């Protein structure tokens, strides 16, 4: 399996699918490049336009899942983070109800949304043969008493944000590294090339068993996808597309969101927005992005191997030279 899949279960049978905006942050910075840390960390944000239609959000991941964290609580406490994530000025109300905060983007008060803090009991995940399956239960977050809270009763759009940690040393099927274990006689480079083949809802890249399972679920109408790759500023970025923007993260803002090392971090932002044609909205059916990065990895170990190889070659050359000298000149 080489693609994420996002599906949902409806509360009740409805003729129309629910709209969603998807935000993905893929963290691949040096802070995570150690034997005791995952190679990558994935943040997913789901902006669901009408929460009354949704019973359960289901995300299939192309790796086994180690743990999942809710990020809503962190955003509650740091309004600056909310503006950084959406890259817009936002007005954040104080907590208006347990686990809920109302947010409006300045100049767009008609499109307010509720940032929701998920309790751990609402998040469940399990591993299958080649993938992890994550479920978020949102059926019971509406109590039916929202009319008593004007800021709640008028807002149907809810935003959830989670962080997914792949299992350490397990394969991540969208990631490939070249030259990491290359023959030192063939490649003396201390930098490796990392290829990230990110896909979401690419049904060609899933197994037949999964196709049968997701056939029984419902597919969101995807209005937009914002995919950001977070990398160390020292990483060399190679992309086949020029349709992206990049910016340097403000360390003082993001320090409470994720642990970083001392290097600066650059966010590479790719996006796709649905378009209208003849007043009909053409929703996004799938999204793919292929990106490559070059960076040093395990320099000390690889340098040691190179030096050892050079010494071995030098010793072998001396032995061969002595042997040749005796054989030819009889010395």
N, C-alpha and C positions, 0 to 999 in steps of 0.2 A: 504494500500500500504506500503510495507516494503523494497523497493529497489529504488535506483536512476536509472534513465534510460537516456542514452545519445544517441541522434539521430541527424540527420541533413537533410537539404533540399539542393539539388544540384542546381547549376546555370543552367546547361544543362544536358540533359540525357546522362549518361556515363555508359558504361558496368561494370566499376570497382568502388568499394568503396574506399574512401580515408583513408589513414593511419593516426593514431593519437597515441600520448603518453599522458597519463593522470596522473596528479599529484594532490593528495588530501592531504590537511592539516586539520585535525580535532582538533580544539582547545577546550579543556575541562579543563581549568585551573581555579584556585580559583578566578582569577580576574573576571570570568564570573558567579560565584556562588552567586548571590544575587537576591533579588526579582525583581529588575529593570533591569536585564540583561538576555540575552538568556542563556539557559543551555549549548549550544554549538554554535560554529561558524565554518563554513566550507569554506575553500579556495580551489578553483578548478583552475588548470592550464591545458590548452589545447594546446599541441604542434601538430599542423596540418601540415602534410607533403606537401600538395599542396593546397594552399588557393584558387587557381583559380577554384577549383571544388565546393566550398562551397558558398551557399547563406545565410544560417542561421543555427546557432548551437542551438539545443533545449535540455534543461536539465529538466527532471521531478524530483522533490524532494519529499521525504516522509514526508513532513511537509508544513505548510503554510509559505510563505516568507514575512518577514517584510521589508527588504531592501537589495539592492545589490550594492556593491562598486567595481569599477575597481581598481586593484592594480598595473597596468602597470606604472602609473605615479610615484608611490612610488619607484618602482624599477629603473626607469630612474635616479632618484636623488641619489641612493645608490648602486653603483656597488658591494659593499661588500655583500649586500643582495642577489644579483643575484648569487654570488658564494655560499652563504650559502644555498639558495634554491636548487641549483643543486648539491651542495656538491662537486664542481669541480672548478679548476682555469679557469676563463673566461676572454676573452678579450672583452671589451665593447667599441664600437665606440661612439663618441659623436652623438647626434641626427642628423641623416642624412636626415630626412624628417619629416614634422609635424607628431607627434604621433608615430614615428618609431625610433628604435635603433637596429643596427646590433650587434649580439653577436656571438662569436666563442669560443668554448671550446679549451683550449690550447692543441696543438697536434692533433687537429681534425678540421682543417680549411676548409675541404671539406663539413662539415655538419653545416654550419652557419645557423642562424635563425634570424628572425625579431621579437623583442619584441614590441608589439603594445599596445598603450594606447587607451582604448575604451572611446569614448564620452558617456555621460549619455544617450543621445538620441538613442544610438544603443542597449541599454539594456532595455528590457521590461519583466515584470513578472505579473502573475495573479494567483489567488487561485481557485482551484476546490474543490470538496467535501473532499477528503482525501489527496490531494497533491498540491504542487505549481508547476507552469510551467514557466520556464525561457527561454527567447529567446534572442540570440545575433545576431544582423544583421551585417554580414560581407560582404555583396554583394557589397557595394559601397566603400570599403576601397582601392580597386585597381582602379586607375583613368584611366589606359591605357597609361599614360605618364611615366611609370617606366623606359623606356629605356634611358631616360635622366639622370638617376641616376644609375651608374654602380653597386653600392652596393645594389640597390634594384632589378634591372632587373635579377640578377643572383641568387637571393634567393627566393625560393617558399615556404619555411617553415615559418609559423607564429606562435607566441606564445601569448596566451591571458591568463590573470590571474584575477580572480574575487573573491570577498568575499561575502558569503551569510549568512544573519542573519535570523534565524527562528523567527516567532512571539512568543513573550513572553507569557508563560502560555498555549500555544497551544501544543497539543501532537506532539512528535517527534517519529515516529513509529519504528525507529531503536533503540530506547533507552528504557531501563527498569531499575528501581531501586528496590532493595529488602531491607527490614528492615527499610525503611524510616518512615513508619507509623505503624511499628509492635507493637503488644501488649507488653507493658513494662513488663508484668508478664511472657512473653514468651522469650523476647530477651532484655537483658540489655546492649547490645553492643552500643557504641557511634559511631560506624563506619557503613556505609551502603555499599552495593555492587551495583555497576553500571555495567550493561551489555550493551555493544554496539554491535549490530548485523548489521554490515555494509555490504551492498550489492550494486553492480552496474550491471545493465543489467541482473538481475535475473528475467526472465519472469514468473517464477512460483509465484512470490511474488507481482504481480500486478493484478488489476481488469480486467474483460473481456472487459469493455468499453475502458480501456487504451490500451489493446492489439489491439483492432480495430483501435484506433487512430494511434498508432505507426506503424501499418502495412503499412500505407500509406507513411511513411517516410523512411529514409535510415539509415543503421547501419554502424558506422565506423569500419574499420579494426584496432583493438586495438593491437599495437605492445608491449606496456608495461603499467603497472599500478604501480605507486608509492604512497602508502597510509601511511601517517604518523599521528600518534596520539600524540598530545602534551599535556603532563600532568605535574602537580606539582611533584617535586621530592619526596615529602612526601606521594604521593599516592602509594598504594601497587598494583603492576601490576600482574595480573593472566592471563596466556594465555595457550591455548591448543596446541600452536605451538611453536617450537623453531627456526623457520625460520624467524628471524627478527634481525635487528641491532638496537642499541640504542646509543644516544649521548646526551650530555649536551649542551643546546643552549647557545651561547655566548650572554649574555644579552646586551652588548654594541652594537652588530650588529643588534639585533632584536628589540631594543627599539623603532625604528622609523617605525616598521612594524605593531606592535600590542601592546596594553597596557597590561602590566603584573603586578602582585603584587610582593612582595619582595621575594617570594620563587623561587628557581631555577626550570627550566623547562627541562624535558627530552623528547626527540623525539623518539618514537618507530616506526621504519621504516619497513614496509612490502612491498614486491614487487613481481611482476609476470612479466616475460619476455616471449614473444612468441618465439617458437623454430622452427628451420627448420628441415624438414624430407624429404629426397630424393629431396633436392633443392626446396621444397615447404614450404612456411612459414605458420605455423599453428597459426593463430591469436587468441587472447584471446576473448572468447565469453562472459564470465561473471567472476565476482570476488566477493568472500565473505570472511569476516573475523569476527570472534567472539572473543571479548576481554572483560575482566572484570577488574574492579578496585575497591579497597576498600579505603575509606577515610572518615574522620569525617565531619559531616554536622549538622548545627544547634545545636551545642554542648550545649550552654547555655539553649536553650529551652528544649532540651531533658533531661538535668541534672535536670532542675526545675521540669519536669514531674516525673522523677524518685524519687527525694526527696519528692515530694508531695505524690507519691504513697506509699513510705516507711512510711511517717508520718501517712497516712491514715490506713495502715496495722497495725502500732504500736498502734494507738488509738483503732482500732477495736479489736486488741488482748487484750488490757487492759480491755475493756468493757466486752468482752467475758469471760476473766479470773475472773473478779469481779462477773459476773452473775453465772458462774460455781461454784465459791467459796460459794456464798450464797445458791445456790440450793443444793449443796452436804453437806456442813457443817452447813448450816442454819445460817451462819454469815451475 
